[in-house]
């Protein structure tokens, strides 16, 4: 609101509402800052990631074998295995839940429709590949032979886990 002073000059008269608004903004900023600090303290700090590898050649699997195990948050970038037979089951546990529990022959059928799983026969060699699997607590990849010896030509994996 505007009014004239005793000399006739126009001046702005500040209302009580106009005084309260800047103070409310300052108080709001202080509350926001305090809440942001509390939230920042409660969010877990990012952990450093370390790349782990599995690189095994020319070995046999005669019983249930855990090839990868992690009890830290992480991500499987890729696992691949080349063997002499298709008579095995792949079990993948993610955070305590069974995400894959399939025979190789079932994985062949599924892999046609999936980007992250491949299973195929290449000139008498059986190739299984899985990629891009994330977990928050625990991960395990297990191979179970079906009453045969699985001769693994090559097993290769790369995964990142928090340390």
N, C-alpha and C positions, 0 to 999 in steps of 0.2 A: 504494500500500500504506500502511496506517495502523499506527502503533505508539504506545506510551505513552512519554513522556519520564520523567526521574528524579523529577519532581513528580507524576506520574500523569496528566498531561494528554495527550490524544490529539493526535498530530500526524501530518502526512502526510510520508512518506518518499519522496523523489523518486528514482526509479530512473535508472540510466544511460540507458535507452531513452527515458525522458521528457525527459532533458536533450538528447539527440541530435535529437529530433523538431523542436523549435523552431529549432535551428540549421540543420537540413536545410531547413526552410521558408524561412528567411532567405536561404540560399544559392540555393534554387530561385527566389525572387523576384528576386535579383540576376542570375541567368542569364537569366531571362525578360526582364528590363528590357534587358539587353545585346543579346539577340537581337532584340527589338522595335526598338531603335535601329538595328541593322544593316539590318533589313528596310526600315525607313523611309528610310534613306539610299539603298537600291538601287531603290526605287520611283520612276519618273519623276514629276517634279512636274507637276501639272495645268497645261495650257496654256490661255491665254485664248482664247476663241472670238470670232470676228468674223463678222458676217453679210455675205455677198456677195450681189449681185443681178445679174441679167441682165434688161434691159427694152428690147427692140428691137421696132420697129414698121416695117411696110412695106419689107421688104428681100427680095432674091432669093437663092436658093441654086442655083448652076449646077454646082458640083462638091462633092466631099467637104468638109464644113465642120464644124469643131469649135466648138460653141456654148458649152460649159463645159469648163474644165480646172482642176484643182486638184492641186498636188503637196504638200499638207499634209493631215494627218488631218482628216476632216470628215464632214458629213452633209448630203445633199440633202434639203431639206424638201419642195420641190415644183418641178417644171418643167412648163410647158405651152406648146404651140405650136399655132397655128391657121394652116392653109395652104389653098391653092386646089386641091391635088391630093393623091391618096393614093399617088402613085408615088414613094415614097422609102423608104429603109431607115434604121432607127435602130440605132446601135451604141453600147453603153454599156460602158465599160471600168472595172472596179473592181479596184484593186490588181494591175494587170497581167493580169487575167483578163477575158475577154469574157463579160459577164453577159447582155447582150441583143445580138442581131444578127438582127433580123427586119424584114421588110417591113411596111409599115403594115397591109396586109390581114391578115397573120398576127397582128399585135397586136390587131386588132379581135376576132378569134376568141378569143384568150387573155384579153382583158380582162374577158370575162364571168365568169371564174373567179378573178380576182385583185383584191385590194383596192388594191394600190399602182400598178397600171397601168390606164389608160383609153385607149381608141382608138375613135373613132366619127365618123360623118358627121352633121353638124347643118346641114340646109338648104344643102347644097353646100359646106360648109366642113368641113375635116378636122381633127379635134382629137386631139392626142396629149398625154397627161399621165402623169407618173411621180412618185412621192413616196417619202419615207422610205428613202433609200439611204445606207448608212454605209460609210466606207472608212478604212483606217489609213495608207495611203501616197499613193495617187494615184487620181484620178477623171477621166473624160472622157466627154462626151456628143457624139456625132457624127451628123450627118444626111448621107445620101448619096442624091442624086436619081437616079432611074432614067431617064436620057436625056431629061429634061425640066427646065424651070426651075420650081423650087418657089418660089412667091410666098408669103412668110410675112407674114400679116397682123399677127401678134403672137407674140412669144416672151418668156416671163416665167419667171424662176427665182429661188429663194431657197435659199441653202445657207450652212451654218456651217462655218468651217474654223479650225484652230488657228493661232495666230500666235506 
